[in-house]
Amino acid sequence: MSLSRKRKKELNQLRKSAEDLWSNQQTVLAHANSVAQEASRQLGHLTREEVAPRVRTGYETYVRPSLDQAKGFARAAGDTAEKTLGTALGSILAVGDLANDVRVQRAVARVSPRTAAAIAPEKKRGFGAYLAIGAGVLAAAGVAYAVWQTFRADDELWVADDEPPTAGAAS
């Protein structure tokens, strides 16, 4: 198929204008890429200079004191539970050891032979076992209450920084 000179000339002009368009598009894309890189760099600077210090200040002002307070409550609750449970278990074990002591059994036998006979052969669950179970339940309830107090929402902990201006103060 042979083309006329006029058609060849039009096709050459069309090819040249397509090449110019392609070149222009490449230039625009390169410029858009450099603008996007600069915007990214500026965003990084803004984040380091403005956003990060505000986040850090907010954390130090609002979050950290609450965490420190919660940590203190948890530590105090744990110490209290440990002391209470330790004291109760120590007392229970001391009473149990005292009841099993031979000298105590002889003294009870001298005072009341009937009571001594009833105490010595028993190997059932006695008052001390029930006392130990009760102390364990109380200690677990104390720990649960302390944990609940530590993690409950307390509206008094949060105080607004600034109050909105009233209508009288604005004029």
C-alpha positions as CSV (number, residue, x, y, z in Angstrom):
1,M,0.0,0.0,0.0
2,S,1.5,3.2,-1.0
3,L,0.8,6.5,0.7
4,S,0.6,9.8,-1.0
5,R,3.1,12.4,-0.1
6,K,0.5,14.4,1.7
7,R,-0.4,11.4,3.9
8,K,3.3,10.7,4.6
9,K,3.8,14.3,5.6
10,E,0.8,14.2,7.9
11,L,2.0,10.9,9.5
12,N,5.4,12.4,10.1
13,Q,3.9,15.4,11.8
14,L,1.7,13.2,13.9
15,R,4.7,11.1,14.9
16,K,6.7,14.2,15.8
17,S,3.9,15.6,17.9
18,A,3.5,12.2,19.7
19,E,7.2,12.2,20.5
20,D,6.9,15.8,21.8
21,L,3.9,14.8,23.9
22,W,5.9,11.8,25.3
23,S,8.8,14.0,26.1
24,N,6.6,16.6,27.8
25,Q,4.9,13.8,29.9
26,Q,8.3,12.5,31.0
27,T,9.3,16.1,32.1
28,V,6.1,16.5,34.0
29,L,6.4,13.1,35.8
30,A,10.0,13.9,36.7
31,H,8.9,17.2,38.2
32,A,6.0,15.6,40.1
33,N,8.4,13.0,41.5
34,S,10.8,15.7,42.8
35,V,7.8,17.6,44.3
36,A,6.6,14.4,46.1
37,Q,10.2,13.8,47.5
38,E,10.4,17.3,48.8
39,A,6.9,17.0,50.4
40,S,8.0,13.8,52.0
41,R,11.1,15.4,53.4
42,Q,9.2,18.4,54.7
43,L,6.7,16.0,56.4
44,G,9.5,14.2,58.1
45,H,10.8,17.5,59.4
46,L,7.3,18.5,60.6
47,T,6.9,15.2,62.4
48,R,10.2,15.5,64.2
49,E,9.8,19.2,65.1
50,E,6.1,19.5,65.9
51,V,4.2,16.2,66.2
52,A,6.8,14.1,68.2
53,P,7.3,16.7,70.9
54,R,3.5,17.2,71.3
55,V,3.0,13.4,71.6
56,R,5.9,13.2,74.1
57,T,4.4,16.0,76.2
58,G,1.0,14.5,76.1
59,Y,2.4,11.2,77.2
60,E,4.4,12.8,80.0
61,T,1.4,14.9,81.1
62,Y,-1.5,12.5,80.9
63,V,-0.5,8.9,80.5
64,R,2.7,8.5,82.6
65,P,1.2,9.9,85.8
66,S,-1.7,7.5,85.6
67,L,0.5,4.5,84.8
68,D,2.8,5.5,87.8
69,Q,-0.2,5.8,90.0
70,A,-1.6,2.4,88.9
71,K,1.8,0.8,89.4
72,G,1.9,2.2,92.9
73,F,-1.6,1.0,93.7
74,A,-0.8,-2.5,92.3
75,R,2.5,-2.6,94.3
76,A,0.7,-1.5,97.5
77,A,-2.1,-4.0,97.0
78,G,0.4,-6.8,96.4
79,D,2.5,-5.8,99.5
80,T,-0.7,-5.7,101.6
81,A,-1.9,-9.0,100.3
82,E,1.5,-10.6,100.9
83,K,1.8,-9.3,104.4
84,T,-1.8,-10.3,105.3
85,L,-1.6,-13.7,103.8
86,G,1.8,-14.3,105.3
87,T,0.7,-13.3,108.7
88,A,-2.5,-15.4,108.5
89,L,-0.7,-18.5,107.3
90,G,2.1,-18.0,109.8
91,S,-0.4,-17.8,112.6
92,I,-2.3,-20.8,111.4
93,L,0.9,-22.9,111.1
94,A,2.0,-21.7,114.5
95,V,-1.4,-22.8,116.0
96,G,-1.1,-26.1,114.2
97,D,2.4,-26.7,115.5
98,L,1.5,-25.7,119.0
99,A,-1.5,-28.1,119.0
100,N,0.8,-31.0,117.9
101,D,3.4,-30.2,120.5
102,V,3.7,-33.1,123.0
103,R,4.1,-30.7,126.0
104,V,0.8,-28.9,125.1
105,Q,-1.0,-32.3,124.8
106,R,0.3,-33.3,128.2
107,A,-0.8,-30.0,129.7
108,V,-4.3,-30.4,128.2
109,A,-4.4,-34.0,129.4
110,R,-3.6,-32.8,133.0
111,V,-6.3,-30.2,132.9
112,S,-9.0,-32.2,131.1
113,P,-8.3,-35.9,130.4
114,R,-11.5,-36.1,128.3
115,T,-10.4,-33.2,126.0
116,A,-6.9,-34.6,125.6
117,A,-8.3,-38.0,124.5
118,A,-10.5,-36.3,122.0
119,I,-7.7,-34.1,120.6
120,A,-4.9,-36.6,120.2
121,P,-6.4,-39.3,118.0
122,E,-8.3,-37.0,115.6
123,K,-6.8,-36.7,112.2
124,K,-9.8,-35.2,110.6
125,R,-10.0,-31.7,109.2
126,G,-10.2,-29.5,112.2
127,F,-10.7,-25.9,113.0
128,G,-7.2,-24.9,111.8
129,A,-7.9,-26.3,108.3
130,Y,-11.2,-24.4,108.1
131,L,-9.4,-21.3,109.4
132,A,-6.7,-21.8,106.8
133,I,-9.3,-22.1,104.0
134,G,-11.1,-19.1,105.3
135,A,-7.9,-17.1,105.4
136,G,-7.1,-18.2,101.8
137,V,-10.5,-17.1,100.6
138,L,-10.2,-13.8,102.4
139,A,-6.7,-13.2,100.9
140,A,-7.9,-14.0,97.4
141,A,-10.9,-11.7,97.9
142,G,-8.5,-9.0,99.1
143,V,-6.3,-9.4,96.1
144,A,-9.3,-9.3,93.8
145,Y,-10.6,-6.2,95.4
146,A,-7.2,-4.5,95.2
147,V,-6.9,-5.3,91.5
148,W,-10.5,-4.1,90.9
149,Q,-9.7,-0.8,92.7
150,T,-6.5,-0.4,90.7
151,F,-8.1,-0.9,87.3
152,R,-11.5,0.7,87.8
153,A,-12.3,3.9,85.9
154,D,-12.1,6.9,88.3
155,D,-13.6,10.1,86.9
156,E,-11.8,12.2,89.5
157,L,-8.4,11.3,88.1
158,W,-9.0,13.2,84.9
159,V,-9.2,17.0,85.1
160,A,-9.7,19.2,82.0
161,D,-6.8,21.5,81.1
162,D,-8.7,24.5,80.0
163,E,-12.3,25.3,80.6
164,P,-14.2,26.9,77.6
165,P,-14.7,30.6,77.9
166,T,-18.1,31.7,79.1
167,A,-20.3,34.2,77.3
168,G,-19.6,37.0,79.8
169,A,-15.8,36.6,79.5
170,A,-15.8,36.7,75.7
171,S,-17.2,40.2,75.5
